[in-house]
């Protein structure tokens, strides 16, 4: 009985962790969130083109950014 409970708890834990792993934001350099250019310096800021770039800003709040165009955030759910 105890073994079944342990297995069930382990399965639930693995499922929850696998679901949470999909929440991570794309890293700079990945598609959707790779910025439209720039290196993040004051003279060459990252170019924010879409909602993924906007979210990817959280990975480096010390960098410099510019907004290329209006962003439609309705694509995020």
Secondary structure, DSSP 4 states (H G I P E B T S, - for coil): -HHHHHHHHHHHHHHHHHHHHTTSPPPTTSSSSS-SS--SSSSSPEEE-SHHHHHHGGG-TTS-EEE-S---GGG--
